[in-house]
Amino acid sequence: MNIQDVVVIVTGGASGLGEATVRKVVERGGKAAILDLSREKGISLAQELGRERVTYVHTDVTSEESVQEAVEQVAGTFGTVHAAVNCAGIGVAQKTLSRNGPHRLDSFSKVIQVNLIGSFNVIRLVAEQMAGNEPNELGERGVIINTASVAAFEGQVGQAAYSASKGGIVGMTLPIARDLAPYGIRVMTIAPGLFDTPLFDSLPRAAKDALGAMVPFPPRLGVPHEFAMLATHIIENPMLNGETIRLDGAIRMQPK
C-alpha cells in the first residue's frame, strides 16, 4: 500500500511511539486518526498537523462500544480505514512475590486488559471495516501492526504482567494473520527495545544515557521516529505478514 493513499488508525497516537507514527504518516502524505484517552494531547496534535489529514477520537481500547464508535467515526470522516497501528499500552513493575506480599491480581489483570485484550479488540473491529475495502492491485485490503516489546522474550524482574501481555501479542500475530489472509489483510508486530518514550520522562539524562549504553549498536535509546519508520515500511511492503520484528539495536535484556 502507498502511504499517501491510506487512512491509518493509531491507538495511543497522542504521545510516544503512536505520536511519531501519526506524524510520519502525515509527513508521507497519508491520513491519520488518533485514538487515545488523552483528549487534550490528541486534539492539540490534530490541530497542529491539520484537520484535513488528522482527526482525534477519544477512545478506550478495552471497550467494545468505544472502539466500534471510533472506527465508524474515522470511516465516516475519511471514507474508510486501510491500516491500524496499536500503540496504546501500560506497564506495571511488581514482583510475583515480595516483602509487600504477592503480586496484586487487579494490576496484573489491568495490564493484560489494556495491552493484550485492548489490542485484540481493535484488531477484530478494524478488520471488519477493512474487509469491506476494495482490494488494491495486489489484493490488499488492510494492514494491522501491533506493538509488543523485547520483554515478550526477555522479561526482567518485576515484569510478569507486562511480559505476559506482550508475549500474548507476539503469540497471536501469526494465527490472526492466517485468519485474515483470505480478506487480504496483513498482520505484523513490532517488538521495540529501549526507546526514549514518555515512560522514561522521569529519568535524568545520565540515567537515560546509562540505559542507552546497554544497547550494542547504536549505543543509545531508540527514538520514536525509528519505530514510525518501520511501521510505515510495513504498510508499504506487501510481503511482510505474520511476523514479529525486533527493533532493539541487538540488545538482550538481563534479569535486572
SULBEL-V961602 format. One line per field, one symbol per residue. ss: DSSP state (a for helix, b for strand, c for the rest). Layout:
ss: ???
This chain:
ss: ccaaacbbbbbccccaaaaaaaaaaaacccbbbbbbccaaaaaaaaaaaccccbbbbbcccccaaaaaaaaaaaaaaaccccbbbbcccccccbccbbccbbccaaaaaaaaaaaaaaaaaaaaaaaaaacccccccccccbbbbbbccaaaccccccbaaaaaaaaaaaaaaaaaaaaaaaacbbbbbbbbccbccaaaccccaaaaaaaacccccccccbcaaaaaaaaaaaaacccccccbbbbccccccccc
